[in-house]
Amino acid sequence: MFALDSRLQQDTLTIGDFPLCRLLLSNDANYPWFILVPRRDDISELFQLDVADQQRLWQETTALAEVLKDSFDADKMNVATLGNVVSQLHMHVIVRKRDDAAWPAPVWGKHPAKPYSAEQVAAIRERLRLVLDEDFKFLEG
């Protein structure tokens, strides 16, 4: 049974589900910062996924990164799994722009999080709804 880590629950907004991953939005309007979490139990490392899930994770990650790069006119996409604080496997997909609050440094711990308004979240959902394929299911979050 899939359960999202409590720290991810408290710091993110749920956007929807790909076939493998839950898509979350970090509740920090300083950066369009998305997180993909494979809906698998007790997985903390990429190599713990079976080969099919590894391939699916990369497909979902690259598809999302491409959509975000185009939708948000990114200068660079940051994609990483770290998991030093939250051990549950999760992939960060962060839109970076040369004029963002932390450029060119990493986004972690640079500025206090600036929560999204309901209107901003609705606009992001709509932007993604226009470009994500039919395999993606938007969830109320």
OpenMM code with the backbone's topology and positions (N, CA, C; nanometers):
from openmm import Vec3, app, unit

residues = "MET PHE ALA LEU ASP SER ARG LEU GLN GLN ASP THR LEU THR ILE GLY ASP PHE PRO LEU CYS ARG LEU LEU LEU SER ASN ASP ALA ASN TYR PRO TRP PHE ILE LEU VAL PRO ARG ARG ASP ASP ILE SER GLU LEU PHE GLN LEU ASP VAL ALA ASP GLN GLN ARG LEU TRP GLN GLU THR THR ALA LEU ALA GLU VAL LEU LYS ASP SER PHE ASP ALA ASP LYS MET ASN VAL ALA THR LEU GLY ASN VAL VAL SER GLN LEU HIS MET HIS VAL ILE VAL ARG LYS ARG ASP ASP ALA ALA TRP PRO ALA PRO VAL TRP GLY LYS HIS PRO ALA LYS PRO TYR SER ALA GLU GLN VAL ALA ALA ILE ARG GLU ARG LEU ARG LEU VAL LEU ASP GLU ASP PHE LYS PHE LEU GLU GLY".split()
positions = [
    Vec3(0.0848, -0.1189, 0.0000),
    Vec3(0.0000, 0.0000, 0.0000),
    Vec3(0.0888, 0.1246, 0.0000),
    Vec3(0.0715, 0.2107, -0.0982),
    Vec3(0.1513, 0.3323, -0.1108),
    Vec3(0.1094, 0.4346, -0.0057),
    Vec3(0.2082, 0.4901, 0.0631),
    Vec3(0.1852, 0.5988, 0.1578),
    Vec3(0.2919, 0.7045, 0.1351),
    Vec3(0.2489, 0.8272, 0.1166),
    Vec3(0.3406, 0.9381, 0.0945),
    Vec3(0.4050, 0.9794, 0.2264),
    Vec3(0.5370, 1.0007, 0.2249),
    Vec3(0.6092, 1.0463, 0.3426),
    Vec3(0.5433, 1.1725, 0.3986),
    Vec3(0.5317, 1.1801, 0.5295),
    Vec3(0.4624, 1.2928, 0.5939),
    Vec3(0.5277, 1.4272, 0.5632),
    Vec3(0.6596, 1.4300, 0.5454),
    Vec3(0.7264, 1.5579, 0.5137),
    Vec3(0.6908, 1.6039, 0.3741),
    Vec3(0.6770, 1.5093, 0.2803),
    Vec3(0.6319, 1.5480, 0.1466),
    Vec3(0.4867, 1.5953, 0.1518),
    Vec3(0.4049, 1.5296, 0.2324),
    Vec3(0.2647, 1.5714, 0.2458),
    Vec3(0.2531, 1.7138, 0.2961),
    Vec3(0.3346, 1.7503, 0.3941),
    Vec3(0.3198, 1.8826, 0.4551),
    Vec3(0.3780, 1.9942, 0.3687),
    Vec3(0.4729, 1.9633, 0.2804),
    Vec3(0.5425, 2.0671, 0.2034),
    Vec3(0.4977, 2.0786, 0.0583),
    Vec3(0.4007, 1.9947, 0.0170),
    Vec3(0.3636, 1.9913, -0.1242),
    Vec3(0.2127, 1.9950, -0.1434),
    Vec3(0.1759, 2.0174, -0.2686),
    Vec3(0.0364, 2.0107, -0.3116),
    Vec3(0.0268, 1.8971, -0.4134),
    Vec3(-0.0743, 1.8143, -0.4017),
    Vec3(-0.0906, 1.7030, -0.4947),
    Vec3(-0.1519, 1.7539, -0.6248),
    Vec3(-0.0868, 1.7183, -0.7358),
    Vec3(-0.1357, 1.7584, -0.8672),
    Vec3(-0.2059, 1.6426, -0.9367),
    Vec3(-0.1442, 1.5237, -0.9362),
    Vec3(-0.2080, 1.4107, -1.0031),
    Vec3(-0.1188, 1.2894, -1.0073),
    Vec3(-0.1585, 1.1934, -1.0894),
    Vec3(-0.0863, 1.0672, -1.1009),
    Vec3(-0.0538, 1.0344, -1.2450),
    Vec3(0.0715, 0.9989, -1.2683),
    Vec3(0.1137, 0.9303, -1.3894),
    Vec3(0.0918, 0.7814, -1.3630),
    Vec3(0.1142, 0.6947, -1.4614),
    Vec3(0.0967, 0.5516, -1.4348),
    Vec3(0.1795, 0.5005, -1.3164),
    Vec3(0.3010, 0.5512, -1.2965),
    Vec3(0.3845, 0.5077, -1.1846),
    Vec3(0.3862, 0.6079, -1.0702),
    Vec3(0.4019, 0.7332, -1.1008),
    Vec3(0.4338, 0.8338, -0.9990),
    Vec3(0.3185, 0.9254, -0.9641),
    Vec3(0.3172, 0.9667, -0.8377),
    Vec3(0.2333, 1.0769, -0.7915),
    Vec3(0.3104, 1.2050, -0.8219),
    Vec3(0.2430, 1.3038, -0.8807),
    Vec3(0.3045, 1.4328, -0.9104),
    Vec3(0.2643, 1.5331, -0.8037),
    Vec3(0.3652, 1.5911, -0.7410),
    Vec3(0.3458, 1.6909, -0.6363),
    Vec3(0.4063, 1.8233, -0.6814),
    Vec3(0.3559, 1.9318, -0.6271),
    Vec3(0.4107, 2.0653, -0.6475),
    Vec3(0.4598, 2.1143, -0.5126),
    Vec3(0.5890, 2.1451, -0.5036),
    Vec3(0.6418, 2.2025, -0.3805),
    Vec3(0.5698, 2.3347, -0.3559),
    Vec3(0.5214, 2.3543, -0.2345),
    Vec3(0.4450, 2.4745, -0.2036),
    Vec3(0.5393, 2.5920, -0.1791),
    Vec3(0.6122, 2.6258, -0.2850),
    Vec3(0.7092, 2.7357, -0.2815),
    Vec3(0.7063, 2.8065, -0.4164),
    Vec3(0.6363, 2.9187, -0.4210),
    Vec3(0.6180, 2.9926, -0.5457),
    Vec3(0.7445, 3.0625, -0.5937),
    Vec3(0.8549, 3.0502, -0.5195),
    Vec3(0.9812, 3.1054, -0.5694),
    Vec3(1.0272, 3.0336, -0.6960),
    Vec3(0.9878, 2.9066, -0.7110),
    Vec3(1.0317, 2.8244, -0.8239),
    Vec3(0.9208, 2.7258, -0.8602),
    Vec3(0.8945, 2.7028, -0.9886),
    Vec3(0.8086, 2.5898, -1.0252),
    Vec3(0.8869, 2.4607, -0.9958),
    Vec3(0.8540, 2.3968, -0.8857),
    Vec3(0.9323, 2.2854, -0.8324),
    Vec3(0.8384, 2.1669, -0.8137),
    Vec3(0.8573, 2.0674, -0.8975),
    Vec3(0.7705, 1.9502, -0.8979),
    Vec3(0.8460, 1.8291, -0.8446),
    Vec3(0.7708, 1.7346, -0.7901),
    Vec3(0.8302, 1.6142, -0.7320),
    Vec3(0.7492, 1.4944, -0.7786),
    Vec3(0.8196, 1.3962, -0.8339),
    Vec3(0.7584, 1.2696, -0.8748),
    Vec3(0.7919, 1.1636, -0.7710),
    Vec3(0.6905, 1.0951, -0.7206),
    Vec3(0.7112, 0.9911, -0.6197),
    Vec3(0.6531, 0.8601, -0.6733),
    Vec3(0.7388, 0.7611, -0.7009),
    Vec3(0.6841, 0.6320, -0.7445),
    Vec3(0.5911, 0.5752, -0.6374),
    Vec3(0.4750, 0.5284, -0.6801),
    Vec3(0.3782, 0.4719, -0.5866),
    Vec3(0.4137, 0.3251, -0.5603),
    Vec3(0.5248, 0.3069, -0.4923),
    Vec3(0.5746, 0.1746, -0.4528),
    Vec3(0.6157, 0.1818, -0.3058),
    Vec3(0.5947, 0.0730, -0.2332),
    Vec3(0.6273, 0.0695, -0.0908),
    Vec3(0.7759, 0.0472, -0.0667),
    Vec3(0.8252, 0.1097, 0.0388),
    Vec3(0.9599, 0.0831, 0.0908),
    Vec3(1.0697, 0.0921, -0.0135),
    Vec3(1.0653, 0.1962, -0.0964),
    Vec3(1.1692, 0.2181, -0.1973),
    Vec3(1.2386, 0.3502, -0.1648),
    Vec3(1.3701, 0.3434, -0.1476),
    Vec3(1.4461, 0.4657, -0.1214),
    Vec3(1.5510, 0.4934, -0.2290),
    Vec3(1.5780, 0.3951, -0.3144),
    Vec3(1.6825, 0.4099, -0.4164),
    Vec3(1.6300, 0.3675, -0.5532),
    Vec3(1.6810, 0.4300, -0.6580),
    Vec3(1.6413, 0.3957, -0.7945),
    Vec3(1.6601, 0.2475, -0.8248),
    Vec3(1.7714, 0.1911, -0.7810),
    Vec3(1.8017, 0.0523, -0.8146),
    Vec3(1.7096, -0.0479, -0.7451),
    Vec3(1.6303, -0.0011, -0.6475),
    Vec3(1.5352, -0.0906, -0.5822),
    Vec3(1.4072, -0.1116, -0.6643),
    Vec3(1.3865, -0.0257, -0.7612),
    Vec3(1.2738, -0.0449, -0.8523),
    Vec3(1.3080, -0.1555, -0.9511),
    Vec3(1.2070, -0.2315, -0.9949),
    Vec3(1.2365, -0.3297, -1.0989),
    Vec3(1.2651, -0.2545, -1.2299),
    Vec3(1.3160, -0.3247, -1.3273),
    Vec3(1.3616, -0.2608, -1.4516),
    Vec3(1.2480, -0.1853, -1.5205),
    Vec3(1.1299, -0.2450, -1.5235),
    Vec3(1.0165, -0.1778, -1.5883),
    Vec3(0.9827, -0.0463, -1.5170),
    Vec3(0.9835, -0.0466, -1.3833),
    Vec3(0.9557, 0.0758, -1.3082),
    Vec3(1.0680, 0.1785, -1.3231),
    Vec3(1.1926, 0.1335, -1.3321),
    Vec3(1.3031, 0.2264, -1.3572),
    Vec3(1.2811, 0.2978, -1.4905),
    Vec3(1.2477, 0.2215, -1.5928),
    Vec3(1.2248, 0.2815, -1.7244),
    Vec3(1.1055, 0.3755, -1.7209),
    Vec3(0.9987, 0.3358, -1.6538),
    Vec3(0.8789, 0.4193, -1.6439),
    Vec3(0.9099, 0.5493, -1.5696),
    Vec3(0.9879, 0.5411, -1.4612),
    Vec3(1.0254, 0.6614, -1.3870),
    Vec3(1.1001, 0.7591, -1.4771),
    Vec3(1.1960, 0.7112, -1.5540),
    Vec3(1.2709, 0.7998, -1.6440),
    Vec3(1.1809, 0.8557, -1.7533),
    Vec3(1.0878, 0.7747, -1.8047),
    Vec3(0.9945, 0.8247, -1.9060),
    Vec3(0.9075, 0.9363, -1.8489),
    Vec3(0.8551, 0.9145, -1.7302),
    Vec3(0.7694, 1.0159, -1.6683),
    Vec3(0.8494, 1.1414, -1.6328),
    Vec3(0.9715, 1.1221, -1.5852),
    Vec3(1.0567, 1.2355, -1.5492),
    Vec3(1.0915, 1.3187, -1.6716),
    Vec3(1.1358, 1.2543, -1.7781),
    Vec3(1.1767, 1.3302, -1.8969),
    Vec3(1.0571, 1.3951, -1.9653),
    Vec3(0.9428, 1.3261, -1.9671),
    Vec3(0.8228, 1.3865, -2.0269),
    Vec3(0.7811, 1.5102, -1.9474),
    Vec3(0.7816, 1.4986, -1.8150),
    Vec3(0.7459, 1.6127, -1.7312),
    Vec3(0.8452, 1.7274, -1.7505),
    Vec3(0.9737, 1.6975, -1.7488),
    Vec3(1.0754, 1.8026, -1.7652),
    Vec3(1.0580, 1.8753, -1.8985),
    Vec3(1.0284, 1.8011, -2.0030),
    Vec3(1.0088, 1.8642, -2.1342),
    Vec3(0.8875, 1.9565, -2.1334),
    Vec3(0.7777, 1.9098, -2.0759),
    Vec3(0.6566, 1.9914, -2.0665),
    Vec3(0.6830, 2.1173, -1.9843),
    Vec3(0.7506, 2.1018, -1.8717),
    Vec3(0.7776, 2.2166, -1.7854),
    Vec3(0.8719, 2.3157, -1.8505),
    Vec3(0.9745, 2.2667, -1.9184),
    Vec3(1.0696, 2.3567, -1.9865),
    Vec3(0.9965, 2.4458, -2.0856),
    Vec3(0.9090, 2.3843, -2.1642),
    Vec3(0.8334, 2.4610, -2.2631),
    Vec3(0.7278, 2.5501, -2.1978),
    Vec3(0.6536, 2.4960, -2.1013),
    Vec3(0.5428, 2.5695, -2.0399),
    Vec3(0.5886, 2.6895, -1.9577),
    Vec3(0.7045, 2.6769, -1.8939),
    Vec3(0.7532, 2.7838, -1.8059),
    Vec3(0.8716, 2.8594, -1.8652),
    Vec3(0.9059, 2.8301, -1.9914),
    Vec3(1.0165, 2.8971, -2.0591),
    Vec3(1.1447, 2.8932, -1.9754),
    Vec3(1.1807, 2.7722, -1.9315),
    Vec3(1.2965, 2.7525, -1.8436),
    Vec3(1.4275, 2.7796, -1.9156),
    Vec3(1.5229, 2.8323, -1.8415),
    Vec3(1.6602, 2.8415, -1.8912),
    Vec3(1.7335, 2.7104, -1.8672),
    Vec3(1.6956, 2.6384, -1.7615),
    Vec3(1.7590, 2.5115, -1.7257),
    Vec3(1.6611, 2.4316, -1.6422),
    Vec3(1.6631, 2.3000, -1.6608),
    Vec3(1.5831, 2.2106, -1.5776),
    Vec3(1.6776, 2.1393, -1.4818),
    Vec3(1.6459, 2.1423, -1.3533),
    Vec3(1.7223, 2.0672, -1.2534),
    Vec3(1.6430, 1.9422, -1.2203),
    Vec3(1.7051, 1.8263, -1.2389),
    Vec3(1.6401, 1.6978, -1.2139),
    Vec3(1.7330, 1.6181, -1.1235),
    Vec3(1.6786, 1.5716, -1.0082),
    Vec3(1.7657, 1.5010, -0.9141),
    Vec3(1.6857, 1.4185, -0.8148),
    Vec3(1.7474, 1.3115, -0.7684),
    Vec3(1.7001, 1.2388, -0.6506),
    Vec3(1.8080, 1.2574, -0.5449),
    Vec3(1.7684, 1.2984, -0.4269),
    Vec3(1.8654, 1.3167, -0.3190),
    Vec3(1.8265, 1.2309, -0.1993),
    Vec3(1.7182, 1.2642, -0.1361),
    Vec3(1.6659, 1.1809, -0.0295),
    Vec3(1.7469, 1.1773, 0.0975),
    Vec3(1.8222, 1.2803, 0.1263),
    Vec3(1.8975, 1.2827, 0.2507),
    Vec3(1.8074, 1.3105, 0.3705),
    Vec3(1.7022, 1.3853, 0.3518),
    Vec3(1.6082, 1.4156, 0.4593),
    Vec3(1.4856, 1.3246, 0.4498),
    Vec3(1.4297, 1.3126, 0.3295),
    Vec3(1.3149, 1.2252, 0.3037),
    Vec3(1.3678, 1.1040, 0.2287),
    Vec3(1.3682, 0.9892, 0.2934),
    Vec3(1.4287, 0.8721, 0.2300),
    Vec3(1.3406, 0.8093, 0.1229),
    Vec3(1.2105, 0.8329, 0.1256),
    Vec3(1.1234, 0.7777, 0.0215),
    Vec3(1.1716, 0.8287, -0.1140),
    Vec3(1.1879, 0.7362, -0.2098),
    Vec3(1.2367, 0.7751, -0.3419),
    Vec3(1.1466, 0.8819, -0.4024),
    Vec3(1.2074, 0.9917, -0.4422),
    Vec3(1.1344, 1.0988, -0.5095),
    Vec3(1.2299, 1.1732, -0.6014),
    Vec3(1.1767, 1.2180, -0.7132),
    Vec3(1.2548, 1.2868, -0.8161),
    Vec3(1.2124, 1.4330, -0.8197),
    Vec3(1.3082, 1.5217, -0.7979),
    Vec3(1.2834, 1.6653, -0.8082),
    Vec3(1.2966, 1.7064, -0.9541),
    Vec3(1.2013, 1.7845, -1.0022),
    Vec3(1.2063, 1.8404, -1.1373),
    Vec3(1.1764, 1.9891, -1.1198),
    Vec3(1.2821, 2.0701, -1.1281),
    Vec3(1.2720, 2.2116, -1.0908),
    Vec3(1.3016, 2.3001, -1.2116),
    Vec3(1.2102, 2.3914, -1.2377),
    Vec3(1.2275, 2.4894, -1.3448),
    Vec3(1.3187, 2.5993, -1.2927),
    Vec3(1.4281, 2.6229, -1.3640),
    Vec3(1.5196, 2.7300, -1.3250),
    Vec3(1.5237, 2.8371, -1.4332),
    Vec3(1.5282, 2.9613, -1.3860),
    Vec3(1.5405, 3.0765, -1.4749),
    Vec3(1.6535, 3.1642, -1.4225),
    Vec3(1.7182, 3.2295, -1.5124),
    Vec3(1.8324, 3.3131, -1.4728),
    Vec3(1.7931, 3.4237, -1.3752),
    Vec3(1.6662, 3.4591, -1.3733),
    Vec3(1.6219, 3.5654, -1.2816),
    Vec3(1.5486, 3.5112, -1.1591),
    Vec3(1.5600, 3.3781, -1.1318),
    Vec3(1.4914, 3.3265, -1.0132),
    Vec3(1.5676, 3.3648, -0.8862),
    Vec3(1.5052, 3.3427, -0.7733),
    Vec3(1.5566, 3.3909, -0.6445),
    Vec3(1.6918, 3.3333, -0.6046),
    Vec3(1.7307, 3.2186, -0.6586),
    Vec3(1.8561, 3.1545, -0.6159),
    Vec3(1.9588, 3.1382, -0.7266),
    Vec3(1.9255, 3.1714, -0.8497),
    Vec3(2.0158, 3.1465, -0.9637),
    Vec3(2.1541, 3.2013, -0.9367),
    Vec3(2.2602, 3.1303, -0.9659),
    Vec3(2.2691, 2.9959, -1.0226),
    Vec3(2.2845, 2.8871, -0.9157),
    Vec3(2.2705, 2.9237, -0.7903),
    Vec3(2.2893, 2.8283, -0.6806),
    Vec3(2.1711, 2.7306, -0.6730),
    Vec3(2.1871, 2.6222, -0.5971),
    Vec3(2.0735, 2.5311, -0.5746),
    Vec3(1.9600, 2.6038, -0.5029),
    Vec3(1.8386, 2.5526, -0.5175),
    Vec3(1.7221, 2.6178, -0.4573),
    Vec3(1.7055, 2.5842, -0.3096),
    Vec3(1.7639, 2.4732, -0.2634),
    Vec3(1.7428, 2.4278, -0.1262),
    Vec3(1.7950, 2.5279, -0.0243),
    Vec3(1.7069, 2.5723, 0.0635),
    Vec3(1.7460, 2.6545, 0.1772),
    Vec3(1.7918, 2.7949, 0.1439),
    Vec3(1.7688, 2.8405, 0.0230),
    Vec3(1.8155, 2.9746, -0.0151),
    Vec3(1.7234, 3.0846, 0.0349),
    Vec3(1.5929, 3.0592, 0.0259),
    Vec3(1.4946, 3.1607, 0.0628),
    Vec3(1.3793, 3.0929, 0.1348),
    Vec3(1.3115, 3.1656, 0.2230),
    Vec3(1.1926, 3.1071, 0.2852),
    Vec3(1.0897, 3.0718, 0.1771),
    Vec3(1.0208, 2.9619, 0.1970),
    Vec3(0.9177, 2.9229, 0.1010),
    Vec3(0.8083, 3.0292, 0.0976),
    Vec3(0.7614, 3.0560, -0.0225),
    Vec3(0.6524, 3.1506, -0.0444),
    Vec3(0.5333, 3.0684, -0.0947),
    Vec3(0.4354, 3.0383, -0.0079),
    Vec3(0.3249, 2.9499, -0.0480),
    Vec3(0.2482, 3.0033, -0.1688),
    Vec3(0.2008, 2.9099, -0.2503),
    Vec3(0.1171, 2.9446, -0.3644),
    Vec3(-0.0212, 2.9873, -0.3187),
    Vec3(-0.0833, 3.0755, -0.3932),
    Vec3(-0.2246, 3.1071, -0.3726),
    Vec3(-0.3068, 3.0013, -0.4455),
    Vec3(-0.4334, 2.9901, -0.4095),
    Vec3(-0.5222, 2.8962, -0.4779),
    Vec3(-0.5294, 2.9280, -0.6272),
    Vec3(-0.5269, 3.0554, -0.6624),
    Vec3(-0.5330, 3.0959, -0.8025),
    Vec3(-0.4069, 3.0525, -0.8785),
    Vec3(-0.2907, 3.0637, -0.8147),
    Vec3(-0.1667, 3.0207, -0.8796),
    Vec3(-0.1672, 2.8702, -0.9040),
    Vec3(-0.2144, 2.7931, -0.8067),
    Vec3(-0.2196, 2.6473, -0.8222),
    Vec3(-0.3167, 2.6114, -0.9342),
    Vec3(-0.4306, 2.6772, -0.9383),
    Vec3(-0.5282, 2.6510, -1.0446),
    Vec3(-0.4680, 2.6813, -1.1815),
    Vec3(-0.3911, 2.7888, -1.1922),
    Vec3(-0.3282, 2.8244, -1.3199),
    Vec3(-0.2242, 2.7197, -1.3608),
    Vec3(-0.1474, 2.6696, -1.2649),
    Vec3(-0.0483, 2.5656, -1.2953),
    Vec3(-0.1187, 2.4378, -1.3388),
    Vec3(-0.2233, 2.3993, -1.2673),
    Vec3(-0.3006, 2.2798, -1.3054),
    Vec3(-0.3531, 2.2936, -1.4482),
    Vec3(-0.4073, 2.4099, -1.4804),
    Vec3(-0.4630, 2.4302, -1.6139),
    Vec3(-0.3535, 2.4271, -1.7206),
    Vec3(-0.2408, 2.4874, -1.6920),
    Vec3(-0.1281, 2.4858, -1.7852),
    Vec3(-0.0848, 2.3428, -1.8143),
    Vec3(-0.0751, 2.2613, -1.7099),
    Vec3(-0.0356, 2.1214, -1.7280),
    Vec3(-0.1465, 2.0394, -1.7934),
    Vec3(-0.2705, 2.0688, -1.7600),
    Vec3(-0.3845, 1.9963, -1.8175),
    Vec3(-0.3838, 2.0077, -1.9705),
    Vec3(-0.3413, 2.1213, -2.0218),
    Vec3(-0.3409, 2.1438, -2.1662),
    Vec3(-0.2367, 2.0602, -2.2394),
    Vec3(-0.1313, 2.0162, -2.1691),
    Vec3(-0.0211, 1.9495, -2.2399),
    Vec3(0.0063, 1.8054, -2.1972),
    Vec3(-0.0457, 1.7627, -2.0828),
    Vec3(-0.0200, 1.6258, -2.0402),
    Vec3(-0.1148, 1.5306, -2.1120),
    Vec3(-0.0655, 1.4110, -2.1396),
    Vec3(-0.1456, 1.3153, -2.2165),
    Vec3(-0.2541, 1.2496, -2.1323),
    Vec3(-0.3339, 1.1668, -2.1966),
    Vec3(-0.4499, 1.1059, -2.1313),
    Vec3(-0.4129, 1.0059, -2.0224),
    Vec3(-0.2856, 0.9618, -2.0132),
    Vec3(-0.2441, 0.8715, -1.9061),
    Vec3(-0.2321, 0.9426, -1.7713),
    Vec3(-0.2338, 1.0745, -1.7733),
    Vec3(-0.2183, 1.1510, -1.6503),
    Vec3(-0.3552, 1.1790, -1.5908),
    Vec3(-0.3707, 1.1560, -1.4600),
    Vec3(-0.4966, 1.1810, -1.3907),
    Vec3(-0.4762, 1.2933, -1.2883),
    Vec3(-0.5464, 1.4033, -1.3070),
    Vec3(-0.5404, 1.5128, -1.2115),
    Vec3(-0.6187, 1.4742, -1.0872),
    Vec3(-0.5639, 1.5062, -0.9713),
    Vec3(-0.6290, 1.4759, -0.8441),
    Vec3(-0.6589, 1.6053, -0.7714),
    Vec3(-0.7597, 1.6024, -0.6908),
    Vec3(-0.7871, 1.7185, -0.6052),
    Vec3(-0.6843, 1.7166, -0.4938),
    Vec3(-0.6216, 1.8299, -0.4669),
    Vec3(-0.5177, 1.8300, -0.3641),
    Vec3(-0.5181, 1.9514, -0.2804),
] * unit.nanometer
topology = app.Topology()
chain = topology.addChain("A")
for resn in residues:
    res = topology.addResidue(resn, chain)
    for name in ("N", "CA", "C"):
        topology.addAtom(name, app.Element.getBySymbol(name[0]), res)
